Amino acid sequence: MKQLERPQSLTAMAVDSLRRAIISGDLGLGEQLSEGTLSRMLGISKTPVREALQQLRNEGLVRIIPQTGSFVFTMSAHEVHELCELRLTLEEAALHFAIERNRAPFLNALKRIVSDMEDAQERGDIRAYLALDTEYHAQFFDFCGNSYMAEAYSRIVGKVAALRTHLAARPSHTKKSMVEHRAIVKAIDDGEDEMLRDILHRHIGRTKKSYAENIDDIAQADRAFDANRPRSKQLVAVR
């Protein structure tokens, strides 16, 4: 007998909604989070919201400061550098294994996503483009054949995606990034595997270069870009 699927809990739905809001930029880096305001926006009580914030803290997307409140994460330039180093280590290894073990289906998946990214760019749909950007890099781990590597990446992908949204306010960053997405696909298609390391290092390294060494808090340092971030300030009710 097939087991009945249990409905998703209110806490799980709140986690998903808030995670998407942080990644998409609807909740900005460093922004203070009010349980009361979030519960009204999501249409649920404070309890599942409080539990959701605790889980997002475990994912590194929320900071909870006793006697002060809850905040969307922010990072110093040094922390961004460390995150990029870990991301590069994981993605470089995953890319190698994905090509070695599943080259054809991996390449086809990347080609499909690049095509969709180009369509999103033509439409001026920044949100769709950024979601596809995250999906593009996720393919490295979907095809690498190593579940431990994929699990390790899942622990940082939320922060990586949120930083990607933050940098989308800088058009030149996104344009250069798209060129490199195409270059990775072409190198794989042409069998130029040795070129991939340089492309990936340049691709991920740009995020590090976007922040000066003396920046203590990127949310404060980049206030000037807030008006251009794709934010709606609307959360979808979970029921």
C-alpha positions in Angstrom: 0.0 0.0 0.0 1.4 3.4 -1.0 2.0 5.7 2.0 0.1 9.0 2.0 2.3 12.0 1.6 2.2 14.2 4.7 1.4 17.9 4.0 4.2 20.3 4.5 4.2 21.9 8.0 3.7 25.6 8.5 7.3 25.9 9.7 8.6 24.2 6.6 6.5 26.5 4.4 7.7 29.5 6.3 11.3 28.4 5.9 10.9 28.0 2.2 9.1 31.4 1.8 11.7 33.3 3.8 14.6 31.5 2.2 13.4 32.5 -1.2 12.8 36.1 0.0 16.4 36.3 1.2 17.9 34.8 -1.9 15.8 36.9 -4.3 16.6 40.1 -2.4 13.1 40.8 -1.2 14.7 40.8 2.2 17.9 42.7 2.0 21.3 41.8 3.5 21.5 42.9 7.1 17.7 43.7 7.2 16.1 43.3 10.6 13.3 40.7 10.7 10.2 41.2 12.9 8.4 38.0 13.9 5.1 40.0 14.1 5.5 41.6 10.6 6.6 38.3 9.0 3.7 36.4 10.6 1.2 38.9 9.2 2.7 38.8 5.8 2.8 35.0 5.7 -0.6 34.7 7.3 0.5 32.4 10.1 1.2 32.7 13.8 4.5 33.7 15.3 5.5 30.2 16.4 6.2 28.7 13.0 7.9 32.0 12.0 10.2 31.8 15.1 11.0 28.2 14.3 11.7 29.1 10.6 14.1 31.8 11.7 15.9 29.3 13.9 16.3 26.9 11.0 17.5 29.7 8.7 20.0 30.6 11.3 21.4 27.1 11.1 21.7 27.6 7.3 23.6 30.8 7.8 21.0 33.0 6.2 19.7 34.6 9.4 21.6 36.0 12.5 19.8 36.0 15.8 21.3 38.4 18.4 20.0 37.9 21.9 18.2 41.0 23.3 18.5 42.7 19.9 16.6 40.7 17.2 16.8 38.7 14.1 18.6 39.9 10.9 19.2 38.7 7.4 22.9 37.7 7.2 25.5 40.1 6.0 29.2 39.5 5.5 32.6 41.2 5.7 34.9 41.3 2.7 37.0 38.7 4.5 34.1 36.4 4.9 33.1 36.8 1.3 36.7 35.8 0.3 36.5 32.7 2.5 33.1 31.7 1.0 34.4 32.1 -2.5 37.5 30.0 -1.7 35.2 27.2 -0.5 32.8 27.6 -3.4 35.7 27.4 -5.9 37.1 24.3 -4.3 33.8 22.5 -4.4 32.8 23.7 -7.9 36.1 22.9 -9.4 36.1 19.4 -8.1 32.4 18.8 -9.0 32.9 20.2 -12.5 35.8 17.8 -13.0 33.8 14.8 -11.9 30.6 15.8 -13.8 32.6 15.9 -17.1 34.5 12.7 -16.3 31.4 10.7 -15.3 28.5 12.3 -17.1 29.8 14.6 -19.9 27.0 14.3 -22.4 23.9 14.8 -20.1 25.8 17.4 -18.1 26.6 19.4 -21.2 23.1 19.2 -22.5 21.7 20.5 -19.1 24.1 23.4 -19.2 23.2 24.3 -22.8 19.5 24.3 -22.0 20.0 26.6 -19.0 22.2 29.0 -21.0 19.5 29.2 -23.6 17.0 30.0 -20.9 19.3 32.6 -19.4 19.7 34.3 -22.7 15.9 34.5 -23.1 15.6 35.9 -19.5 18.2 38.6 -20.4 16.3 39.5 -23.5 13.1 39.9 -21.5 14.9 41.9 -18.8 13.7 39.4 -16.3 16.5 39.7 -13.6 14.8 37.3 -11.2 14.5 34.5 -13.7 18.0 35.0 -14.8 19.4 34.8 -11.3 17.4 31.7 -10.5 18.8 30.1 -13.7 22.3 31.2 -12.7 21.9 29.2 -9.4 20.5 26.3 -11.4 23.4 26.4 -13.7 26.0 25.9 -11.0 23.8 23.3 -9.3 24.2 21.1 -12.3 27.9 20.6 -11.4 26.7 18.8 -8.3 23.7 17.0 -9.9 26.0 15.3 -12.3 29.3 14.9 -10.3 28.2 11.6 -8.8 29.3 12.5 -5.3 26.5 13.0 -2.7 28.8 14.2 0.0 30.2 16.9 -2.3 26.6 17.9 -3.2 25.6 18.0 0.5 28.6 20.3 1.3 27.6 22.7 -1.5 24.0 22.7 -0.3 25.2 24.3 3.0 26.5 27.4 1.2 24.3 27.7 -1.9 21.8 30.0 -0.2 24.4 32.5 0.7 26.0 32.3 -2.7 22.6 32.9 -4.4 21.9 35.9 -2.1 25.3 37.4 -2.9 24.6 36.8 -6.6 21.3 38.8 -6.3 23.2 41.5 -4.4 25.7 41.9 -7.2 23.0 41.9 -9.9 22.7 45.7 -9.1 26.0 46.0 -11.0 25.1 45.3 -14.7 28.7 44.8 -15.8 29.1 41.9 -13.2 26.1 40.0 -14.7 27.2 40.6 -18.3 30.7 39.3 -17.7 29.2 36.4 -15.8 27.0 35.4 -18.7 30.0 35.4 -21.1 31.8 33.0 -18.7 28.7 30.7 -18.5 28.9 30.4 -22.3 32.6 29.9 -22.2 32.3 27.0 -19.8 29.8 25.3 -22.1 32.0 25.9 -25.2 35.1 24.5 -23.5 33.3 21.3 -22.5 31.7 21.0 -25.9 35.1 21.5 -27.6 36.9 19.1 -25.2 39.1 22.0 -23.9 38.9 20.8 -20.3 42.2 22.5 -19.3 40.6 25.9 -20.0 37.8 25.3 -17.5 39.9 26.0 -14.4 40.9 29.4 -15.6 37.4 30.3 -16.6 35.9 29.1 -13.3 38.6 30.9 -11.3 37.9 34.2 -13.1 34.1 33.6 -12.8 34.1 33.1 -9.0 37.0 35.4 -8.4 35.0 38.4 -9.5 32.8 38.2 -6.4 35.9 38.5 -4.2 37.2 41.5 -6.2 33.8 43.3 -5.8 34.6 44.0 -2.2 37.6 45.9 -0.9 39.6 44.3 1.9 38.6 47.0 4.4 34.8 46.5 4.1 33.5 45.3 7.4 29.8 44.9 6.3 28.8 44.6 2.7 25.2 45.5 3.5 26.3 48.9 4.8 29.0 49.4 2.1 26.6 48.8 -0.8 23.6 51.0 0.3 24.0 52.9 -2.9 22.9 49.9 -4.9 19.8 49.1 -2.9 17.5 51.0 -5.3 18.6 48.7 -8.1 18.2 45.4 -6.4 15.2 43.4 -7.6 13.0 43.7 -4.5 9.3 43.4 -4.2 9.0 43.5 -0.3 6.1 41.1 -0.7 6.0 37.7 0.9 3.5 35.1 -0.4 1.2 33.8 2.3 1.9 30.2 3.1 -1.8 29.2 3.2 
